[in-house]
Structures are given as C-alpha cells and as structure tokens.
Amino acid sequence: MAGHRNSMRIGFDFDNTIVSYDALFHRVAVEQSLIPADVPQSKLAVRDYLRKIGNEDAWTEMQGYVYGARMNDAEAYPGAIEFMKLARDRGISMVIVSHKTRHPFLGPKYDLHEAARGWVAKALIEKGENLIDPALVFFESTKEAKIARIAESACDYFIDDLPEILRMPGFPEQTARILFDPESHHGTDAMSRKFESWQQIRTYFEAQWKAPR
C-alpha cells in the first residue's frame, strides 16, 4: 500500500560495518612506502605489520589520513547499500550511529565527522534521494554517547562489527544485537545473531519481513 510504513527500525554502525577500509588502507600504505605490496589486502594486516616493525605512529597517522583526506575513496561492503535500498523500499526506518573522534590523534586535524557525512551524502543515495535521512545519521565522540544514542533511537536491531559495543552496559535490552563479523574473529556470546556478509544479513531480514506479525 502506498505510504505504508513498517514499524521496524534498524540501526547501523558505520566504520567497518557499512564501510570497508581493507583495500584503501593497503593502497595508502603501499603509496606511502610503509609496507611491502605482498602484505595481505586487509586493514588488520596493515596494522599488524606496522606494529610488528615498531611503526605504531605511522599506523595512527594513517588512520587520520584515510578517515579524513581519503574517505571518499572508501567503498561499502558488498551488499550493504543494496540492503538499505531494499529496507527503504519496504518502509523500514533506518539510523546510523557511529562513534569516532572528531579529529585524528596524530597528523593534520581533518574533521572526521564531516568526512564521514560527505561519504554518506555521496554513497547512500539513489535517484537524488537519501537512503537514510541525514537527521538520523549520528557520529558520537565516545562509546558511551553512542550507546545512549542507540537507546534514544529505539532500534529493534543494531548491526555492529564490535562485540564490545553490543555488550556495553546500557545497551538497550529491547534492541537485538547483530554482530557483523566478515573475518569470523568473534564468538556469539550475548549476540542475537552473527553474520559474515551483508548477503546473510539480507536473507535474515527478508525472512523476518515475510513472517506473520
């Protein structure tokens, strides 16, 4: 029915949940001659290599550069934007709640919140319309503020790549904890569900949407 809105609300984390940085961190590290090209194309592999050679500061500064100056080069995980389009077409309410500092710890003082908003405005759009209302995109400076915002947003589900966020004190009991774990690093303790791809997330929610309510 035209104009019908589903009462469900899904919340999403941003970094490493919607946005994948694996290819971009590897590309930047090679550009800056910080790693050999044969290091695996993974953000964690780049971090671990730089830590192993005692270059933690380069890793810290690179994060500011990637999340700031190079944010527009980052890509969404396969299937993430398609899932949002599907949810939007079903009238599902969606919100992004992320936690990140406004400025990097080292290096130039990029505004990381504005860089992320710029990515959302460019990538999460179809036919000139935002997939998620910009007023429902939140970048909080602390984990505690993120948890408070998730609670305030009254999400039925929240999807995040960090188990520690989903397990934090104050995480709303009525919100199902969905762990996005593409490299299968984590267990399922205290999680409602764990998925390794957005295709799996889509399959799960399509079944929820078809179930009689």
C-alpha positions, 0 to 999 in steps of 0.5 A: 500500500502506498505510504505504508510504513513498517514499524521496524527500525534498524540501526547501523554502525558505520566504520567497518560495518557499512564501510570497508577500509581493507583495500584503501588502507593497503593502497595508502600504505603501499603509496606511502612506502610503509609496507611491502605490496605482498602484505595481505589486502586487509586493514588488520594486516596493515596494522599488524605489520606496522606494529610488528616493525615498531611503526605504531605512529605511522599506523595512527597517522594513517588512520587520520589520513584515510578517515579524513583526506581519503574517505571518499575513496572508501567503498561499502561492503558488498551488499550493504547499500543494496540492503538499505535500498531494499529496507527503504523500499519496504518502509523500514526506518533506518539510523546510523550511529557511529562513534569516532573522534572528531579529529585524528590523534596524530597528523593534520586535524581533518574533521572526521565527522564531516568526512564521514557525512560527505561519504554518506551524502555521496554513497547512500543515495539513489535517484537524488534521494537519501537512503537514510535521512541525514537527521538520523545519521549520528557520529558520537565522540565516545562509546558511551554517547553512542550507546545512549544514542542507540537507546534514544533511537529505539532500534529493534536491531543494531548491526555492529562489527564490535562485540564490545559495543553490543555488550556495553552496559546500557545497551538497550535490552529491547534492541537485538544485537547483530554482530557483523563479523566478515573475518569470523574473529568473534564468538556469539556470546550475548549476540542475537545473531552473527553474520559474515556478509551483508548477503546473510544479513539480507536473507535474515531480514527478508525472512523476518519481513515475510513472517506473520506479525 
